[in-house]
Every structure is written in C-alpha cells, then in structure tokens.
Amino acid sequence: MASVPLDIGLLFSTTGSYRALGSAMLAGAKLAVAEITADPSLPVEIACHVRNPNGRLSQYFSQAEHLLRDRGLTHVVGCYTSASRKEVLPLFEKYDGLLWYPSHYEGFETSDNAIYTGAAPNQHIVPLTRYMLRNHGKQAWMVGSNYIWAWENHRIMRESLLLSGGEVLGERYFPIGDTDVDGLVEQVLASRPDFVFNNLIGESSYAFIRRLRALSEAQGFDQAERMPVISCSLSEPELWEIGPEAAGGHLCSSVYFESLEGGSNAAFVRAWRDMYPELGPTSADAETTYNAVHLLARAVAAAGSAELTAVRSAVSEIVWNAPQGRVRVDPENRHCHLRPRIGRSTPDGSFELVYEAPAPVKPDPYLVWEDSEVAVFPGETGRLRLV
C-alpha cells in the first residue's frame, strides 16, 4: 500500500517563560512521529516543519501564517496557552487548516478548524473544585497570569464556591513571566485561605510556589498541609524547575501523570526516557501532544488522504490506546473523551494519585451539563446548567 504524504507544522515555544512546557510538547510530538515512521501498519509518511514562537503572541501569528499560507500546510499541532490558540485560530479558519490543540484549557470554544486533545473544563477544573470543597474547605485565594486561561478558571471556581456558601478571599493577576511575587505571597499568608488556586504559568508560577513555601516555613506554617496550592496545569517537568525544597504537597487535576500504572504508559515512559534522557520525566503536556500526532496519523491513514474534511470525519471513528488510557474524539464538539485524575506532588518531582474517575468522561467544553460522570459527592444527578 502506498504511503499517504503528511506535512505537519509543530508550533511550540521552546524558549521564553514557559519553555519547559513547550519543549515537553515538542518532544512528545517528535516521539509520536518516530513511532509512526517505524510502524509498517501505518501507511503515512510524515514531514515536520518546526517553528518556535518564543512565547510571543505576535510570533505565533506570523509563524502560523507562514505554515498555512506560505508552506501550504493543512495540519498544525501546537500552542500551549489559550492566548496563543486564540491568536492563531482565525488564520486556520481563513486558510482552511486544522489546528490540533494539545493543551488542557478553560473551554467555552469549539471550531470546525480545531481538534482539542487536552482536557476540557469538566475534565479538570470541575473535578478539582468538587474535590477541594469536599476535602479542604470553602475559602480560596486565586492567582493567575493575566489572560483568558486564568480568568475563566477563576470564574468557574468562584461560581462553585459561592453556590456552596464559600468565598474568595483575594484574587490577583500578573503579566506572563512576571516574578515579582513577594507582595502577593505576604497577602496570601495573611489571609490564611483553605487553599490557593494557582493559574500562573511558567516562571511566574515557579517563583510564587518557591516564595510561598519559603515564607511559610519561616513562619512555622505547614503550607502544604493547611493551605495547599492547587492547579490544573502543574506538571512533572515544572516540579523539577521548582526544585525539591518546594515541589511537594501541591494538588493538580489532570488526565495524565507519569506515575500511572498500565502497559501503554510503561511503554511510553520507556520510549520517552530512551529518546530524551536529558529531559527528565514526561507530563500531561507531552502525552496529549503525543496523542494528537497519533490521532492525526491514524485519521489520515483511515481517510487515505490528508484533506481536512476527510481527516476531520475519520478521526471521530478512531479509538487510541493512549498512555493515559482509551481516548477518542467526540464527533459533536471535537474534544476528547478523557479520564479525570487528581494527583499530589512529591519532592522528587512526581505525583501520587488521590482521585481517579471510574471511566473516561465525555467532554463538555461549555459546561452545559453538570452530571454524575465527574461527581465527587455520592448521589449527584445530572442537571442542565445555564451558560
């Protein structure tokens, strides 16, 4: 059988304030390409066009336009932040391309020109919110980088707290890359919330976590136990960036952790370490990017073509045995069915599971339904939610 040619763009920031995340995502994509190339059962011949926007929105736009208009590509796997995704998505609609977006995100979006392989809000923030209300209390401080990811996550958390009789004690935003967090840490410690919801990204997050832990210890306060930092984005490579003195005791809601048991993940971790011994542990960001490339290649093989309409139709028929478990793209909203999990970080840079949904959950990017699939409290039943 003749191979189908597939040119793909890989658009990740491997320099800049969130370089650790972009580097992990690019590595996950390249690992998938290597596996597909070596698999005789997949008649797809992949050529990669790698671009590094340096974490700058203007470069995301110009480089995406170069890939779509000048190189004539149809498929691009890329972007980490929601700001970068929203910056480039109009280009995909203009040039009729397909963005394979592999990051967890805040939801409230669908597009005929995007496939979303990361977690939707009902697969990460909703389980985390319910877990915290049940186990840690109802008073929160919220901090985030100043763009839509943090704004929307905070809105969802705020609504949940208020409906449960809780409150937000404080809320602040910082430019991406800003590490001047001493005043923020002092405010948080003075308030003593039940938990801190952290939606800072990259260097801003690492600086906040290190400083919060250091000042807490100086005051004799057990921050990890009494006031945990929670997020939907903290990953294993970032724990390495933070360092062992402050890496332990944080809660993260995700669909993948390197510590997951199972044959598919064991094989993925072995392949990752063989190919990237210098990168340390894998992560959800790497895994969902790896999944995106595998899903794309299998859809192209099934369609016999890289044409957008054919691939978009074929991908919803594929079930991929991913490292996190079985993954498939929902035909209605082009987000993936994924299994929510919550992990507690350890000083050695890994996560221990504290919660796992019984099965993959249908994506609900607009949070139209609050249903028992992601329920933490026994006896919850589905109800339509106004958005």
C-alpha positions as CSV (number, residue, x, y, z in Angstrom):
1,M,0.0,0.0,0.0
2,A,1.4,3.4,-1.0
3,S,2.1,5.8,1.9
4,V,0.0,9.0,2.2
5,P,2.2,12.1,2.5
6,L,1.5,14.2,5.6
7,D,3.3,17.5,6.1
8,I,2.6,18.9,9.6
9,G,3.6,22.0,11.4
10,L,4.8,21.8,15.0
11,L,4.3,25.2,16.7
12,F,5.7,25.3,20.2
13,S,7.7,27.8,22.3
14,T,10.9,26.1,23.4
15,T,12.3,29.4,24.6
16,G,10.6,32.1,26.7
17,S,9.0,32.0,30.1
18,Y,7.1,28.7,29.6
19,R,9.9,26.9,27.6
20,A,9.8,23.8,29.8
21,L,6.2,23.2,28.7
22,G,6.8,23.9,25.1
23,S,9.9,21.7,25.0
24,A,8.0,18.8,26.5
25,M,5.2,19.2,24.0
26,L,7.6,19.3,21.0
27,A,9.3,16.2,22.4
28,G,6.0,14.4,22.7
29,A,5.2,15.2,19.1
30,K,8.6,14.0,17.8
31,L,8.3,10.8,19.7
32,A,5.0,10.1,18.1
33,V,6.4,10.8,14.7
34,A,9.3,8.4,15.3
35,E,6.9,5.7,16.3
36,I,4.6,6.2,13.3
37,T,7.5,6.2,10.9
38,A,8.7,2.9,12.4
39,D,5.2,1.3,12.2
40,P,4.7,-0.6,8.9
41,S,0.9,-0.9,9.6
42,L,0.6,2.9,9.3
43,P,1.0,4.0,5.6
44,V,1.7,7.6,6.4
45,E,4.9,9.5,5.5
46,I,5.3,12.4,7.8
47,A,7.4,15.5,7.2
48,C,7.7,18.0,10.1
49,H,8.0,21.8,9.9
50,V,9.1,23.1,13.4
51,R,8.6,26.7,14.5
52,N,9.4,28.3,17.8
53,P,7.4,31.5,18.6
54,N,9.5,32.2,21.7
55,G,6.3,32.7,23.8
56,R,5.3,35.9,21.9
57,L,1.8,36.3,20.5
58,S,3.0,38.2,17.5
59,Q,5.3,35.4,16.5
60,Y,2.6,32.8,16.9
61,F,0.5,34.7,14.4
62,S,3.4,35.3,11.9
63,Q,4.7,31.7,12.1
64,A,1.3,30.1,11.9
65,E,0.5,32.2,8.8
66,H,3.8,31.2,7.3
67,L,3.0,27.5,7.8
68,L,-0.6,27.8,6.5
69,R,-0.2,30.3,3.7
70,D,3.4,30.1,2.6
71,R,4.1,26.4,3.2
72,G,0.6,25.4,2.3
73,L,0.1,23.1,5.3
74,T,-3.3,21.9,6.4
75,H,-2.4,20.4,9.8
76,V,-0.5,22.1,12.6
77,V,0.0,20.6,16.1
78,G,0.7,23.4,18.5
79,C,0.2,26.2,21.0
80,Y,0.2,25.9,24.8
81,T,-1.5,29.0,26.1
82,S,-5.1,29.9,25.3
83,A,-3.9,33.3,24.3
84,S,-1.7,31.8,21.5
85,R,-4.6,29.5,20.4
86,K,-7.0,32.4,20.1
87,E,-4.3,34.4,18.3
88,V,-3.9,31.8,15.5
89,L,-7.3,30.2,15.2
90,P,-8.7,32.9,12.8
91,L,-5.8,32.0,10.5
92,F,-6.9,28.4,10.4
93,E,-10.4,29.4,9.6
94,K,-9.1,31.8,6.9
95,Y,-6.8,29.3,5.2
96,D,-9.0,26.2,6.0
97,G,-6.4,24.5,8.1
98,L,-6.8,22.2,11.2
99,L,-5.2,23.1,14.5
100,W,-4.5,20.1,16.7
101,Y,-4.5,21.8,20.1
102,P,-3.0,19.5,22.7
103,S,-3.3,21.6,25.9
104,H,-5.8,21.5,28.8
105,Y,-7.8,24.7,28.6
106,E,-10.7,26.7,30.0
107,G,-13.3,25.7,27.5
108,F,-16.1,27.8,26.1
109,E,-14.9,27.2,22.5
110,T,-15.5,24.9,19.5
111,S,-14.3,25.3,16.0
112,D,-14.6,23.4,12.8
113,N,-10.8,24.1,12.4
114,A,-9.6,22.6,15.6
115,I,-9.3,19.3,17.4
116,Y,-8.8,19.5,21.1
117,T,-6.8,16.7,22.7
118,G,-6.2,18.2,26.1
119,A,-8.7,18.3,29.0
120,A,-11.9,20.4,28.7
121,P,-13.1,22.2,31.9
122,N,-15.5,19.4,33.0
123,Q,-12.5,17.0,32.9
124,H,-10.1,19.1,35.1
125,I,-11.4,22.1,36.9
126,V,-14.9,20.7,37.8
127,P,-13.4,17.5,39.5
128,L,-10.8,19.7,41.2
129,T,-13.4,22.1,42.5
130,R,-15.6,19.4,43.9
131,Y,-12.6,17.6,45.5
132,M,-11.4,20.7,47.3
133,L,-14.9,21.6,48.6
134,R,-15.2,18.1,50.0
135,N,-11.7,17.7,51.5
136,H,-10.2,21.2,52.1
137,G,-12.8,23.9,52.7
138,K,-14.5,26.7,51.0
139,Q,-12.2,29.7,51.3
140,A,-9.8,30.3,48.4
141,W,-7.2,32.8,47.2
142,M,-6.8,32.8,43.4
143,V,-3.8,34.0,41.4
144,G,-3.1,33.8,37.7
145,S,-1.4,35.1,34.6
146,N,-3.4,37.9,33.1
147,Y,-5.1,36.2,30.2
148,I,-8.2,34.1,29.4
149,W,-6.9,30.8,30.9
150,A,-6.9,32.3,34.4
151,W,-9.9,34.5,34.0
152,E,-12.2,31.7,33.0
153,N,-10.8,29.1,35.5
154,H,-11.3,31.6,38.3
155,R,-14.8,32.4,37.2
156,I,-15.7,28.7,37.3
157,M,-14.1,28.2,40.7
158,R,-15.7,31.4,42.1
159,E,-19.2,30.3,41.0
160,S,-18.7,26.9,42.6
161,L,-17.5,28.4,45.9
162,L,-20.4,30.9,46.1
163,L,-23.0,28.2,45.3
164,S,-21.5,26.2,48.1
165,G,-21.5,29.0,50.7
166,G,-17.8,29.7,50.3
167,E,-15.8,32.8,49.4
168,V,-12.8,34.1,47.5
169,L,-10.5,36.0,49.9
170,G,-8.4,37.5,47.2
171,E,-7.6,37.5,43.5
172,R,-4.7,38.9,41.6
173,Y,-3.2,38.7,38.1
174,F,0.3,39.1,36.7
175,P,1.8,39.5,33.3
176,I,3.2,36.3,31.8
177,G,6.8,35.9,33.0
178,D,6.4,38.4,35.9
179,T,8.3,37.0,39.0
180,D,7.8,39.9,41.4
181,V,5.5,38.0,43.8
182,D,6.7,38.9,47.3
183,G,3.8,41.2,48.0
184,L,1.3,38.6,46.7
185,V,2.8,35.9,49.0
186,E,2.5,38.1,52.0
187,Q,-1.1,38.9,51.2
188,V,-2.0,35.2,50.8
189,L,-0.3,34.2,54.0
190,A,-2.0,37.0,55.9
191,S,-5.4,35.7,54.7
192,R,-4.8,32.0,55.5
193,P,-7.3,30.6,53.0
194,D,-8.1,26.9,52.9
195,F,-6.3,26.6,49.5
196,V,-4.7,28.7,46.8
197,F,-5.9,28.2,43.2
198,N,-2.8,28.9,41.1
199,N,-3.2,29.7,37.4
200,L,0.1,31.4,37.0
201,I,2.2,29.8,34.2
202,G,5.9,29.3,33.6
203,E,8.4,31.2,35.6
204,S,5.7,33.2,37.4
205,S,4.3,30.0,38.9
206,Y,7.7,28.7,39.9
207,A,8.6,31.9,41.7
208,F,5.3,32.1,43.5
209,I,5.5,28.5,44.7
210,R,9.1,28.8,45.9
211,R,8.5,32.0,47.7
212,L,5.2,30.8,49.3
213,R,6.9,27.7,50.7
214,A,10.0,29.6,51.9
215,L,8.0,32.3,53.8
216,S,5.6,29.7,55.2
217,E,8.5,27.7,56.6
218,A,10.0,30.9,58.1
219,Q,6.7,31.5,59.9
220,G,6.5,27.9,61.1
221,F,3.3,27.3,59.0
222,D,2.8,23.9,57.3
223,Q,1.6,25.3,54.0
224,A,1.3,22.0,52.1
225,E,-1.0,20.5,54.7
226,R,-3.0,23.5,55.8
227,M,-3.1,25.7,52.6
228,P,-2.3,23.6,49.6
229,V,-1.6,25.2,46.2
230,I,-3.9,23.6,43.6
231,S,-3.9,23.9,39.8
232,C,-5.0,22.3,36.5
233,S,-1.6,22.8,34.9
234,L,1.3,21.8,37.2
235,S,3.4,19.1,35.6
236,E,6.4,16.9,36.3
237,P,9.0,18.9,34.4
238,E,7.8,22.0,36.3
239,L,8.3,20.3,39.6
240,W,11.9,19.8,38.5
241,E,12.1,23.5,37.7
242,I,10.7,24.4,41.1
243,G,13.2,22.2,43.0
244,P,12.8,19.6,45.8
245,E,12.6,22.2,48.6
246,A,9.2,23.5,47.3
247,A,7.9,20.8,44.9
248,G,6.0,18.6,47.3
249,G,2.4,18.8,48.5
250,H,0.6,20.6,45.6
251,L,-2.6,19.2,44.1
252,C,-3.0,19.1,40.3
253,S,-6.1,18.0,38.3
254,S,-5.0,16.3,35.1
255,V,-5.8,13.4,32.8
256,Y,-2.2,12.1,32.8
257,F,0.6,11.6,35.3
258,E,3.9,9.8,34.6
259,S,3.2,7.5,37.6
260,L,0.1,5.9,36.1
261,E,0.2,2.2,36.0
262,G,-0.5,0.2,32.9
263,G,1.2,-1.3,29.9
264,S,0.7,1.6,27.5
265,N,2.1,4.1,29.9
266,A,5.0,1.9,30.8
267,A,5.9,1.6,27.1
268,F,5.5,5.4,26.6
269,V,7.7,6.2,29.6
270,R,10.4,3.8,28.4
271,A,10.4,5.2,24.9
272,W,10.5,8.8,26.3
273,R,13.5,8.1,28.5
274,D,15.3,6.3,25.7
275,M,14.8,9.2,23.3
276,Y,15.1,12.1,25.8
277,P,17.3,11.1,28.7
278,E,18.1,14.8,29.2
279,L,14.5,16.0,29.6
280,G,13.6,14.2,32.8
281,P,10.0,13.0,33.4
282,T,7.2,13.1,30.9
283,S,4.0,15.0,31.6
284,A,0.4,15.6,30.5
285,D,1.5,18.3,28.1
286,A,3.9,15.8,26.4
287,E,1.3,13.0,26.4
288,T,-1.6,14.9,24.9
289,T,0.7,16.2,22.2
290,Y,1.9,12.7,21.5
291,N,-1.8,11.6,21.3
292,A,-2.6,14.4,18.9
293,V,0.0,13.3,16.4
294,H,-1.0,9.6,16.7
295,L,-4.7,10.5,16.2
296,L,-3.8,12.7,13.2
297,A,-1.7,10.0,11.5
298,R,-4.4,7.3,12.1
299,A,-7.1,9.6,10.7
300,V,-5.0,10.3,7.6
301,A,-4.4,6.6,7.2
302,A,-8.1,5.8,7.6
303,A,-9.1,8.5,5.2
304,G,-6.4,7.8,2.7
305,S,-5.8,11.5,2.4
306,A,-4.6,14.5,4.5
307,E,-7.5,16.6,3.2
308,L,-9.2,18.4,6.1
309,T,-12.8,17.3,5.7
310,A,-11.8,13.7,5.2
311,V,-9.5,13.7,8.3
312,R,-12.0,15.5,10.5
313,S,-14.6,12.9,9.6
314,A,-12.3,9.9,10.1
315,V,-10.8,10.9,13.4
316,S,-14.1,10.5,15.3
317,E,-14.1,6.8,14.4
318,I,-10.7,6.2,16.0
319,V,-10.1,4.8,19.5
320,W,-6.5,5.4,20.5
321,N,-5.0,3.3,23.4
322,A,-3.0,6.2,24.8
323,P,-0.6,6.2,27.8
324,Q,-3.5,7.7,29.9
325,G,-6.0,5.1,28.7
326,R,-8.5,4.9,25.8
327,V,-9.0,8.2,24.1
328,R,-11.4,9.2,21.3
329,V,-12.5,12.4,19.7
330,D,-16.2,13.4,20.2
331,P,-17.9,13.9,16.8
332,E,-20.1,16.7,18.2
333,N,-17.5,19.1,19.6
334,R,-14.1,17.7,18.5
335,H,-12.8,17.4,22.1
336,C,-11.5,14.1,23.5
337,H,-13.2,11.7,26.0
338,L,-10.6,11.7,28.8
339,R,-10.4,10.3,32.4
340,P,-10.1,13.0,35.1
341,R,-7.5,12.4,37.9
342,I,-6.0,14.4,40.8
343,G,-2.5,14.0,42.0
344,R,-0.5,15.2,44.9
345,S,3.1,16.3,44.0
346,T,6.1,14.8,45.8
347,P,9.5,16.4,46.4
348,D,11.2,14.0,43.9
349,G,9.1,15.5,41.1
350,S,6.3,13.0,40.6
351,F,2.6,12.8,41.5
352,E,0.7,10.3,43.7
353,L,-3.0,9.8,42.7
354,V,-5.6,10.9,45.3
355,Y,-8.6,10.7,42.9
356,E,-9.4,9.0,39.7
357,A,-12.7,9.0,37.8
358,P,-14.1,5.5,37.1
359,A,-14.1,5.9,33.3
360,P,-13.3,8.5,30.6
361,V,-15.7,11.4,30.7
362,K,-17.5,12.9,27.6
363,P,-16.1,16.4,27.0
364,D,-18.4,19.3,27.9
365,P,-16.5,22.4,26.8
366,Y,-19.4,24.8,27.6
367,L,-20.3,23.2,31.0
368,V,-23.8,22.9,29.8
369,W,-24.3,19.7,31.8
370,E,-23.3,19.1,35.4
371,D,-23.5,15.4,35.6
372,S,-22.6,12.4,37.7
373,E,-19.8,11.3,35.4
374,V,-17.4,13.7,37.2
375,A,-19.2,13.7,40.5
376,V,-17.2,13.5,43.7
377,F,-20.2,13.6,46.0
378,P,-22.3,10.4,46.1
379,G,-25.8,10.8,44.8
380,E,-25.2,13.7,42.5
381,T,-27.5,13.6,39.4
382,G,-27.4,15.4,36.1
383,R,-28.9,18.8,35.5
384,L,-28.9,21.3,32.7
385,R,-26.7,24.3,33.6
386,L,-27.3,27.8,32.1
387,V,-24.2,29.3,30.4
